[in-house]
């Protein structure tokens, strides 16, 4: 497998000092040691990948590659730019070379499919704002990694990844302005909001901002405020309505934990409450939307409590290894398979959005 691994430290200034000054050399070594103690490198770059994770991932990617259409999309229920984005991220997340690796053609086809699906006028990535959020997230992760001189393979480019992201960001902002809650619901014209769709769009915007795109602060802050208003003191998060937290939903608490982490709001009472809510329930098994739950739980725990993520990840890897079909798929199709792989992708640490 062709992988892109973090570069090893090169022969830089510290080694120059070693050759020219024993005292400075000693100070350099001491500073390096203290820095190493301050942050476990395995947290940032990961350690050895467990064999069961590698096996599940390899088989899952092979299945996704075999099911991708010539147009670059995946089909199998609830089709749209978001499903293509989820599958695209599954390829990018494990370190597959997006330009020259064995799955580079699949990656390029997926990026083209998402861009072609976008409404050139509104920037909307169909077929719902769920799709819009996940597609925006995936384009943000591809931006800077995919060589755009290879992307269109001799064909006429529709637009660059940056242009597609700029349109998508503006679409999200326009939709939010029409929404009295400051969030998003199923369609760009929706006037109500829910925390699930809002979380998906917000993660797309945060990823775009991390990638260097211009994302208005007021759009992000309004959505974060909506999430905060929906969070109860016990860490439960309301589905809609914008008040408190009614009923227990691990999905929504995980989403709220994640967006607060990535937006650098870990100091809030709401973040502390939702993190406590999910870390006290590591053995929770979701009855429905289990792939969705695993996807968000993995990222929320990794961002909020690394030790809890390690424990949860080991159990999840075992469960997915036992439930994966003989052909490498999960559930009924590309969505379930892509999301299941992404639940394990933090073992690799390659997507920029996974940085802590």
ABEGO torsion letter per residue (X at the ends): XBBBBBBBBBBBAAAAAAAABAAAAAAAAAAAAAAAAABBAAAAAEBBBBAAAAAAAAAAAAAAAAABBAAGBBBGEGBEAAAAAAAAAAAAAAGBBAAABAAAAAAAAAAAAAAAABBAAAGBBOABAAAAAAAAAAAAAABGABBAAAAAGGBBBABBAAAAAAAAAAAAAAAAAABAAGBBBABAABABBBAAAAAAAAAAAAAAAAAGBBBBAAAAAAAAAAAAAABBAAGBBBABGGBEBBEBBAAAAAAAAAAAAAAGAAABAAAAAAAAAAAAAAABBBABGAAAAAAAAAAAAAAABAAAAAAAAAAAAAAAAAABBAAGBBEAEAAAAAAAAAAAAAAAGABAAABX
